Amino acid sequence: MVVEPKVKGSLSLTAHPYGCREAVKRQVEYVKNAKQYKGSKKALIIGASSGYGLATRISLAFGGSKADTIGVSYETASNGRKTGTAGWWNNIFFKQEAEKEGLLAKNFVGDAFSYEMKDEVIKYIKEEFGGKVDIVVYSLASGVRTDPKTGITHKSSLKSRTGNITGPTLNIEKGCLEDKTMENATDEELEETVKVMGGEDWDLWVKALCEADVLASGCKTYAYSYLGPELISGIYRDGTLGAAKRHLEQTARELSIYLKEKIDGDAYVSVNKALVTKASAYIPIFPLYAALLYKVMKNMGIHEGTIEQTHRLFADMIYGDSPEIDDERRIRPDNWELRDDVQEKISEILKDINHENFKELSDYKGYVDDFMNMNGFGFDNVDYSEDIDLDELAKLKP
């Protein structure tokens, strides 16, 4: 079949296998030609198949450290009729690129929230991965989580806690700006969101790994988060997402104490920049802010995509000599996004934006290009008219 992009709202229904391969290769090439650093040799990335998790894996493997990596993700394979998810192909093509360099790249595909997945990963580390990992990165983004202790399935809600908020957002399917309302969350919806997107599963992973004695002495763990400016505080930091992220930060403080005592380790939250990811595309109103941020930061010459931001985090902050850590012990690669001059310019543009001029006043094209690239579309050196044998490609395993 010829694989074409199909978008519904802010969701891509298809992924192009060879386009995903190109996306992985371009990130690998960027890292190979960027600043090199010495760091991890054995890394575990939970939520490794796209966005910041995939970029983390690429930076650690190709950024000088030559790290062997384990990636955990929940993705859907091609079945000959459907293309499979972009993350499925990212896993496969990352592994191919890593193995060309003689690196180990093990993919676990399944429910990262389950005890069974944790047990499988621990068994592999002990028997086939050298016995220890020296960094654990938690980059999981999911709207649903089944608690392994109770068997109860919890669902998150992207809602406000300061009353209903109505504002403009991007509809990629229709290529228009439309008003959306983020409703006020109930107490139950707030608790459910924290249960899914807070730090509980991160805590379970780290303690399971530590108790199994597969964390190297001095091992550090990092979880990815977002804070955002005051401009969008109602939809993020003051909403259900913000509550979940505060729980994540509290988990980091508790894990830091736990790991210090057990293995002289540490735990941090990294607050990253607003970018197009599978998770962020769903947040009401957020896509327009991101498109404006792209415009302003590109004009200032300080824009970073996912791989650039992630590689700077590791090369300069985690394994480099320029850490940006705030009073809450959060690492802050979002420092450029939150510059006063950046936020002031975005606020100025917002005063004038409307349904007719949003494509000119924002970097709508750049946002959409990143969204399409994330799903394997829009690369000038990929033949999208090619008839792809999905049955043959389905034989590739991550």
HELIX and SHEET records of a PDB file:
HELIX    1   1 PRO A   17  ASN A   33  1                                  17    
HELIX    2   2 GLY A   51  PHE A   62  1                                  12    
HELIX    3   3 ALA A   86  LYS A  100  1                                  15    
HELIX    4   4 TYR A  115  GLU A  128  1                                  14    
HELIX    5   5 ASP A  187  MET A  197  1                                  11    
HELIX    6   6 GLU A  200  GLU A  211  1                                  12    
HELIX    7   7 GLU A  230  ILE A  232  5                                   3    
HELIX    8   8 THR A  240  ILE A  263  1                                  24    
HELIX    9   9 SER A  280  TYR A  282  5                                   3    
HELIX   10  10 PHE A  286  MET A  300  1                                  15    
HELIX   11  11 THR A  306  ARG A  312  1                                   7    
HELIX   12  12 LEU A  313  ILE A  318  3                                   6    
HELIX   13  13 PRO A  333  ASN A  335  5                                   3    
HELIX   14  14 ASP A  340  ASP A  352  1                                  13    
HELIX   15  15 PHE A  358  LEU A  361  1                                   4    
HELIX   16  16 TYR A  364  MET A  374  1                                  11    
HELIX   17  17 LEU A  390  LEU A  393  1                                   4    
SHEET    1   A 2 VAL A   7  LYS A   8  0                                        
SHEET    2   A 2 LEU A  11  SER A  12 -1                                        
SHEET    1   B 7 ALA A 105  VAL A 109  0                                        
SHEET    2   B 7 ASP A  68  SER A  73  1                                        
SHEET    3   B 7 LYS A  42  ILE A  46  1                                        
SHEET    4   B 7 VAL A 133  TYR A 138  1                                        
SHEET    5   B 7 LEU A 215  SER A 225  1                                        
SHEET    6   B 7 ASP A 266  VAL A 271  1                                        
SHEET    7   B 7 ARG A 330  ILE A 331  1                                        
SHEET    1   C 2 VAL A 144  THR A 146  0                                        
SHEET    2   C 2 THR A 153  LYS A 155 -1                                        
SHEET    1   D 2 ILE A 165  ASN A 171  0                                        
SHEET    2   D 2 CYS A 176  MET A 182 -1                                        
END                                                                             
